[in-house]
Amino acid sequence: MVDAFLAAARDGDLDALIAVLHPDVVLRSDAGTARARHTVVLTGAKTAAAQATTFGRLFPHARPVLVNGAAGVLVSAGDRPLSVMAFTVTGGRIAAVDVIADPRRLAALGLTG
């Protein structure tokens, strides 16, 4: 599911993204106070897919990782992590995406790209 999500986001394929997302998907992004305008909650497959295509074009260096034992993605620029995304999959579709993009929280995780 994550591979299909990443491929569609990188290609800007809105229809393919909508196909892997639950119609009522919730995307939550916590960017902290440093990037407060990027702290959002988005609902619905079309809205989340549009956001993901933007992400896919801006951050081509995303790779699948495990987040607390579940499917996730690490987005980095060189060795600097930019965000971590955790996916909740229900009924074969992505029902939730939780994004940590807060530089302080990412630093506390001790991640490398």
Secondary structure as UniProt FT lines:
FT   HELIX           2..11
FT   HELIX           14..20
FT   STRAND          21..30
FT   TURN            32..35
FT   HELIX           36..38
FT   STRAND          40..43
FT   HELIX           45..58
FT   STRAND          62..67
FT   TURN            68..69
FT   STRAND          70..77
FT   TURN            78..79
FT   STRAND          80..90
FT   TURN            91..92
FT   STRAND          93..100
FT   HELIX           103..109
//
